Amino acid sequence: MARSGSTDVLVVGAGPVGLMLAAELRRAGVSCRIVDRLPARLPYAKAVGIQPRTLELFDRMGLVRDVLDAAVPMRGQLTYENGVALGRIDLVLPPEVPYGFAALPQYETERVLEEHLGRYGTGIERSTELLAFAQDPAGVTSRVRTASGAEEEVRSRFLVGCDGAHSLVRKGLGLTFEGGAFPEEYMLADVEVGWGLEPGYGVRSMHRAEDGTVDDLLVCIPLPGKGRYRMSMLVPPELSAARESGPPAGDGVTHGLEGGTAPALPDIQKVLDRLSPEPVTASALRWSSVFRISHRLVDRYGEGRVFVAGDAAHIHPPTGAQGMNTGVQDACNLAWKLALVLGDAAHPRLLPSYDAERRPVGEEVVGRTVRHAAEGIQADRSDPETLMLRQAQLLVGYRESPLVTPLARDDGAPLRPGDRAPDCGGLTGDIAAYPVRLFDLLRGREHVLLVYGDHPAGDSAADLAAAARELSGGRMVTYRILPADGTSPYRTGEPHHHDSRGEFARQYGPGEGAAFAVRPDGYLTACLQPPTVGALKEALGRVFAP
């Protein structure tokens, strides 16, 4: 068996989650290899919804423009029951949220991420399959079969399984994957139709039987291209993958695209003839398959030097386009923590916080999507604004994380440690003649300290900036945000902007003075009011090595 050189992280699986992880690791200067058993990217529009929160992460990485150029807007959903229009859901978010909902075929998302990863000199090792691995206190030894058929031994300090619902990494760790499966099977098809419905709106059309159950269903999601949709519908008995394949083999997980007889255009047309809101003919079938759904969650997201992310850790119904987006956030959460550990700059509690932060998110998403699949998103009891923010994944937060300092009392401030750091506009400097957004300042940065106002009760901005540099080993940059009429701090030397429209003050509620530590995945490590060096040291001491 050939032995290869060592790498910091071996990433198994080159779907959106694995590519996101590898790209974030390389952006942080970490060496990695990414392998995938498939010879090429699959041309299937599987996961098609990109949530606003994911677009914010892509913005931080510097690739959101490539995604926006390829995607189409997802404006809402039109709902029909037994041929009658029930109304529509408009996907509307507060004006301060910088991105809306988007639709993009998964293979296009993978293309954008792969090209971005390539800018760091890292490519996917195709037709390369993980066979086995073993970890020890110093690292992980993996055995892979390469495209030539030869076996190779790879030594890495960490191994991450982004290898899907049937993850070998998950099985090798002995993680449980408890849950169940839906009895229904669905046909998926990528087709074009020439109906006159509003562009940018998905369609959910169902037939409800006399006993109240839904016995026929059509869901259509718009894709880039004229009249193009990814459609899903119940499978007729003659196309059932379960009937052809029998009981599930191996790990017993039935989830994802199935082999066997693929639906043809006449099969799709029969469903459209029954359920389409208006007479229409399907054409230009790009691909089709039968899809089966399970809902499962691992008991833990890793052990020792080996972790799982994405479908390897959680699978659930595609309702609301939560799966890929949740996996991408898994990868972003894990990447910056691995980077600090590999740089010998992490507190011992940092890596275990991946499970502590992300497993509750996976549990919530699995439970919510199962409920929505059974009852419809309309049955959600949340108020419309909360429902929309949750679907957009803008309410994901880590207030219970071991990395944040709980506030001693509730002072009514809009943000808490562990919350998402929101964007705001209208920040003006003394050189650029145009205002910028806060996300413009965060883009391409890792750890950022935002110091607001003159903070008469706290330490000086210069002292805070110096402490931030020292405590983070030079990894944290400081920006001052001043009220519109604040005095420019030329003598202290910190980069600064004026909150010319008061948006930062409204979003962050800083009072007379405050400081906010933002970590690489866009969440708040600390909210310090008043800002003192002692409080900053306590907060950053939960993340960085003593």
Order of alpha helices (4+ residues) and beta strands (2+ residues): beta-alpha-beta-beta-alpha-alpha-beta-beta-beta-beta-alpha-beta-beta-beta-beta-alpha-beta-beta-beta-beta-alpha-beta-alpha-beta-beta-beta-beta-alpha-alpha-alpha-beta-alpha-beta-alpha-beta-beta-alpha-beta-beta-alpha
